[in-house]
Amino acid sequence: MSGIAQSRRELLRFMLGSPLVASAAGLAAWWPDSVGATPELAVPESARQALDVFQVGAAAKSRLGLAPWHFIAGGADDGETMSANRRAFEAWQIRARRLEDVSRIDMSVALFGEKLASPIMLAPVGDQQFIHQGGELASAGAAAKRGHVMICSTVSSYSIAEIAAAAKGPQWFQLYPSRHRPFMKYLIESAEEAGARVLVVTVDGPTIGNREAERWFRTRSDRVAVRMGNFENYDGKKGIGDPTLGWDIVAWLRANTKLPIVLKGIVTREDAALCVEHGVDGIIVSNHGGRQEESGRGTLECLPEVVAAVGDRMPVLIDGGLRRGTDVFKALGLGARAVCIGRPYLWGLGAFGDKGVARVLSLLDAELKRIMQFAGTTSVGAIDATRIVRA
């Protein structure tokens, strides 16, 4: 036994003296958003070196200034909702089946008449040029090359036309409601002209969330320096936000576009039922990544009641807290047709530009494929409620 103990001590001395560990902040340093993640032993120097999205996040934190980092990392108030998004995945476990032929895995999904290569999409995030000069052009380009869809934000640094031209792939457009309906109509028409396939309307922003760290570090000059590409060619009154917004907005949208209409921010069965009543085409269960409301409720907790309320009458998607392929699997098992990621691809963008975004998508796709094989599910459609169980 003494020989074994001596060998262990020698191995520990070797590891502590190695460049891998010496380059880290410390052996016990943990990534703060790392529920279930492995310890951070080193910050990758290239996208290819990253083994999971948490390492990509560590690289972004090491490379970005305080203002852009807190723009990505910040949550509303005390960050309870942001943390709840992540913790919610711990409440579910995967029921793995055996002796299934999993030599071929089909990760494609069909949404609104189109076949997508993966159920993982890029959530709409504005001001991406604040994180990396390539901004949305880099993110959308990386997504398109891998067959993923990006939802372009109303407040993107580049216009939807510029993004569509650079990405050369299917894009969806996210619309913030505005008191100025002519401006909303202009944005919708711009999205249609650029070839957007789906209109995603954010309904969880009657006011602006209280993100204290972001407000502290982000100066006025930072805000002025970032473009808002979709605003530049419109001469009338413009702006986003409408605290008077009601369900009549759906009829207005229907009268002004033929695109499928998806409401983003639905988190209750009551509102899901109203989506059905008003003829909405789809739902994204979302709380803005915990950046707006401080409800303390994770989106995965909300997903089952929303899915139950709409049944098979429309697809339900989800965002918030997804960091692993196993998280994607659990969301699909609870009834989501696809998922949207936000912070992970922004980490990739901030750390390594388009290569970082591509690496994040590659890692998550690989993780999803792996857990599908372990669980005995050969297609996304085979992932259902029988494959997961409450912890």
C-alpha positions in Angstrom: 0.0 0.0 0.0 2.9 2.4 0.8 4.2 1.9 -2.7 0.8 2.8 -4.2 0.6 5.9 -2.0 4.1 6.9 -3.0 3.1 6.6 -6.7 0.1 8.7 -6.2 2.1 11.4 -4.5 4.6 11.4 -7.4 1.8 11.6 -9.9 0.2 14.5 -8.0 3.6 16.4 -7.9 4.0 15.8 -11.7 0.5 17.1 -12.4 0.9 20.2 -10.2 4.1 21.0 -11.9 2.8 20.5 -15.4 2.2 23.5 -17.8 -1.4 22.4 -18.2 -2.3 23.0 -14.5 0.2 25.8 -14.0 -1.5 27.8 -16.7 -4.8 27.6 -15.0 -6.0 29.9 -12.2 -5.8 26.9 -9.9 -6.6 23.2 -9.7 -9.8 23.9 -7.8 -11.0 26.8 -10.0 -14.5 26.1 -11.3 -16.3 27.8 -14.1 -19.1 29.8 -12.4 -21.7 28.6 -14.9 -20.6 25.0 -14.7 -23.4 22.9 -13.2 -22.2 19.4 -13.9 -19.1 20.6 -15.8 -15.5 19.3 -15.3 -13.0 21.5 -13.4 -11.3 24.1 -15.6 -7.7 23.1 -15.8 -6.6 25.3 -18.7 -7.9 28.1 -21.0 -7.8 26.9 -24.6 -5.7 29.0 -26.9 -7.7 28.0 -30.0 -11.3 26.9 -30.8 -10.1 23.4 -31.7 -8.5 22.9 -28.3 -11.8 23.4 -26.4 -13.3 20.2 -25.1 -16.7 21.6 -24.0 -18.6 24.9 -24.1 -17.4 25.8 -20.6 -13.8 25.9 -21.8 -14.9 28.2 -24.7 -16.5 30.4 -22.0 -13.3 30.5 -20.0 -11.5 31.6 -23.2 -14.0 34.3 -23.8 -13.7 35.6 -20.2 -10.0 35.7 -20.5 -10.0 37.7 -23.8 -12.9 40.1 -23.5 -13.0 43.3 -21.6 -15.3 43.7 -18.6 -18.0 45.5 -20.5 -18.6 42.9 -23.2 -18.1 40.1 -20.8 -20.8 41.3 -18.5 -23.0 42.0 -21.5 -22.9 38.3 -22.1 -22.8 37.0 -18.5 -25.2 39.4 -16.8 -28.7 38.4 -15.5 -31.5 40.4 -14.0 -31.3 41.5 -10.4 -29.6 38.7 -8.4 -29.4 36.3 -11.3 -31.8 33.8 -9.7 -33.7 33.2 -12.9 -30.5 32.8 -14.9 -29.3 30.2 -12.4 -32.7 28.5 -12.3 -32.5 28.0 -16.1 -29.3 26.0 -15.5 -30.4 24.1 -12.4 -33.7 22.9 -14.0 -31.8 20.4 -16.0 -30.6 18.6 -12.9 -34.2 17.7 -12.0 -34.4 15.3 -15.0 -32.5 12.1 -15.8 -32.2 10.1 -19.0 -33.6 6.5 -19.3 -31.1 4.7 -21.5 -32.3 1.7 -23.5 -30.0 -1.1 -24.6 -29.4 -3.4 -27.5 -30.5 -0.9 -30.1 -28.7 -0.5 -33.5 -27.4 3.0 -33.1 -24.8 2.9 -35.9 -26.8 5.6 -37.8 -28.1 8.6 -36.0 -30.4 11.2 -37.7 -30.4 14.5 -35.9 -32.5 16.4 -38.4 -35.7 18.1 -37.6 -38.6 19.5 -39.6 -39.9 23.0 -38.8 -42.3 25.0 -40.8 -41.8 23.0 -43.9 -38.0 22.9 -43.8 -35.6 20.2 -42.8 -32.9 21.4 -40.5 -29.7 19.5 -39.9 -29.8 19.8 -36.2 -32.4 20.7 -33.5 -29.9 23.3 -32.1 -30.4 26.9 -33.2 -28.8 30.2 -32.4 -31.1 32.4 -30.3 -31.5 36.1 -31.2 -28.9 38.3 -29.6 -28.3 41.9 -30.6 -25.2 44.1 -30.4 -22.9 41.2 -31.3 -20.3 43.6 -32.8 -19.8 44.7 -29.2 -18.4 41.2 -28.6 -16.5 40.7 -31.9 -16.0 42.8 -34.9 -17.5 40.2 -37.1 -20.7 40.2 -35.0 -23.7 38.5 -36.5 -22.0 38.0 -39.8 -19.5 35.6 -38.1 -22.2 33.9 -36.0 -24.7 33.4 -38.9 -21.9 32.3 -41.3 -20.6 29.7 -38.9 -24.1 28.4 -38.3 -25.0 28.2 -41.9 -21.9 26.2 -42.8 -23.0 23.5 -40.3 -26.6 23.6 -41.3 -27.9 25.4 -38.2 -30.4 28.3 -38.2 -29.7 31.6 -36.6 -32.6 33.8 -35.4 -31.5 37.4 -36.3 -32.3 40.1 -33.8 -34.1 43.4 -34.3 -31.2 45.1 -32.6 -28.4 43.2 -34.5 -25.3 45.2 -35.3 -25.7 44.3 -39.0 -29.0 44.4 -40.9 -30.9 41.3 -41.7 -30.0 41.9 -45.4 -26.3 42.0 -44.6 -26.6 38.9 -42.4 -28.5 36.9 -45.0 -26.0 37.8 -47.7 -23.1 36.7 -45.6 -24.6 33.5 -44.2 -26.1 32.1 -47.4 -28.4 30.0 -45.3 -31.9 30.0 -43.9 -32.5 32.7 -41.3 -35.3 33.5 -39.0 -36.0 37.1 -37.9 -36.8 38.2 -34.3 -39.0 41.2 -34.0 -39.3 43.4 -30.9 -42.7 45.1 -30.8 -42.8 48.8 -31.0 -45.3 51.5 -30.4 -44.5 52.7 -33.9 -46.4 50.3 -36.1 -45.0 51.7 -39.4 -41.5 50.9 -38.1 -42.6 47.3 -37.2 -44.0 46.9 -40.7 -40.7 48.2 -42.2 -38.7 45.6 -40.2 -41.0 42.8 -41.3 -40.8 43.8 -44.9 -37.0 44.1 -44.6 -36.9 40.6 -43.2 -39.1 39.2 -45.9 -37.0 40.8 -48.6 -33.9 39.3 -47.1 -35.4 35.8 -47.3 -36.3 35.2 -43.6 -38.3 32.1 -43.2 -40.0 32.6 -39.9 -41.0 35.7 -37.8 -40.2 35.4 -34.1 -41.9 38.0 -32.0 -40.5 38.6 -28.5 -43.3 39.2 -25.9 -41.4 39.0 -22.6 -40.1 42.6 -22.7 -42.8 45.1 -21.5 -39.9 46.9 -19.9 -36.1 46.6 -19.7 -34.6 44.1 -17.2 -32.4 45.3 -14.4 -28.9 44.1 -15.3 -26.7 45.9 -12.8 -23.3 44.5 -13.8 -23.9 45.3 -17.4 -25.0 48.8 -16.6 -22.0 49.4 -14.4 -19.4 48.4 -16.9 -21.0 49.4 -20.2 -20.4 53.1 -20.8 -22.3 55.5 -23.0 -19.5 55.5 -25.5 -19.8 51.7 -25.8 -23.5 52.0 -26.7 -22.9 54.7 -29.3 -20.0 52.7 -30.9 -22.2 49.7 -31.8 -24.3 49.8 -35.0 -28.0 48.9 -35.2 -28.1 47.8 -38.8 -31.9 47.4 -39.1 -32.5 51.0 -38.0 -30.2 52.8 -40.4 -32.4 53.1 -43.5 -35.6 54.1 -41.7 -36.4 57.8 -41.5 -39.6 57.7 -39.4 -40.2 57.3 -35.7 -38.6 54.2 -34.4 -37.8 52.4 -31.2 -38.5 49.2 -29.5 -40.8 48.3 -26.5 -44.5 48.6 -26.0 -45.9 48.3 -22.5 -49.4 48.5 -23.9 -49.0 45.3 -26.0 -51.9 42.9 -26.0 -53.1 39.8 -27.9 -54.5 41.9 -30.7 -50.9 42.2 -31.9 -51.2 38.7 -33.4 -54.0 39.8 -35.7 -51.9 42.9 -36.7 -49.0 40.7 -37.5 -51.1 38.2 -39.5 -52.4 41.1 -41.6 -48.8 42.3 -42.3 -46.9 39.1 -43.1 -47.4 35.7 -44.5 -44.5 34.3 -42.6 -45.1 31.8 -39.8 -45.5 33.7 -36.5 -43.7 32.4 -33.4 -44.1 34.0 -30.0 -41.0 34.0 -27.9 -41.4 34.4 -24.1 -44.4 32.1 -23.4 -43.9 30.3 -20.1 -47.4 29.4 -18.8 -50.2 27.0 -19.9 -52.7 29.9 -20.0 -50.7 32.0 -22.5 -49.9 28.8 -24.5 -53.7 28.2 -24.8 -54.2 31.8 -25.9 -51.5 31.2 -28.6 -53.7 28.4 -29.9 -56.8 30.6 -29.7 -55.2 33.4 -31.6 -53.7 31.3 -34.4 -50.0 31.6 -33.5 -47.8 29.1 -35.5 -45.2 28.3 -32.8 -43.9 29.1 -29.4 -40.4 29.6 -27.9 -40.5 29.0 -24.1 -38.1 31.7 -23.0 -37.3 34.1 -20.2 -34.7 36.0 -22.1 -31.9 34.0 -20.6 -32.8 35.4 -17.2 -31.9 38.8 -18.4 -35.4 40.4 -18.1 -37.8 39.2 -15.4 -36.5 37.8 -12.1 -39.2 35.2 -11.7 -36.8 32.5 -10.3 -38.4 29.9 -12.6 -36.3 28.0 -15.2 -37.6 27.6 -18.7 -37.3 23.8 -18.5 -39.7 23.9 -15.6 -42.2 25.8 -17.8 -41.8 23.6 -20.8 -44.1 20.6 -19.8 -47.2 22.8 -19.1 -46.7 24.7 -22.3 -46.4 21.6 -24.4 -49.4 20.0 -22.7 -51.5 23.1 -23.5 -50.8 23.2 -27.2 -50.5 19.4 -27.9 -49.6 18.8 -31.5 -51.2 22.0 -32.8 -47.9 23.9 -33.0 -44.2 23.3 -32.4 -42.7 24.4 -29.1 -39.0 25.4 -28.9 -37.1 26.4 -25.8 -34.0 28.4 -24.8 -32.3 29.1 -21.5 -29.5 27.2 -19.7 -28.6 24.7 -22.4 -24.9 23.8 -22.1 -24.6 20.1 -23.0 -26.0 17.7 -25.5 -27.7 15.9 -22.6 -29.5 19.2 -21.9 -30.8 19.2 -25.5 -31.9 15.6 -25.1 -33.9 16.4 -21.9 -35.6 19.4 -23.6 -36.5 17.2 -26.6 -37.8 14.5 -24.3 -40.1 17.0 -22.5 -41.6 18.0 -25.8 -39.5 20.7 -27.4 -39.1 20.3 -31.2 -35.8 22.3 -31.1 -33.7 24.3 -28.8 -32.0 27.7 -29.0 -28.6 28.5 -27.4 -27.5 32.0 -26.5 -24.5 32.5 -24.2 -22.5 29.5 -25.4 -22.3 30.7 -29.0 -21.5 34.2 -27.7 -18.6 32.7 -25.7 -17.4 31.2 -29.0 -17.8 34.5 -30.8 -16.0 36.5 -28.1 -13.1 34.0 -27.8 -12.5 32.9 -31.4 -14.9 34.6 -33.8 -16.6 32.4 -36.3 -14.4 29.5 -35.5 -15.5 29.7 -31.9 -19.2 29.7 -32.9 -18.6 26.7 -35.1 -16.7 24.9 -32.3 -19.6 25.4 -29.9 -22.1 24.0 -32.4 -19.7 21.1 -33.2 -19.3 20.2 -29.6 -23.0 20.3 -28.8 -23.9 18.3 -31.9 -21.3 15.6 -31.0 -22.6 15.5 -27.4 -26.2 15.1 -28.6 -25.3 12.4 -31.0 -23.4 10.5 -28.3 -26.2 10.6 -25.7 -28.7 9.6 -28.4 -26.5 6.5 -29.1 -26.2 5.7 -25.4 -30.0 6.1 -24.9 -30.8 4.0 -27.9 -32.6 6.7 -29.9 -31.7 6.8 -33.6 -33.6 10.0 -34.5 -34.7 13.2 -32.8 -38.3 12.1 -33.2 -37.6 9.0 -31.1 -36.7 11.2 -28.1 -39.9 11.4 -26.1 -41.2 11.4 -22.5 -40.4 7.7 -22.1 -36.7 8.5 -22.4 -36.5 10.8 -19.4 -37.6 10.6 -15.7 -37.6 13.0 -12.8 -34.5 12.8 -10.6 
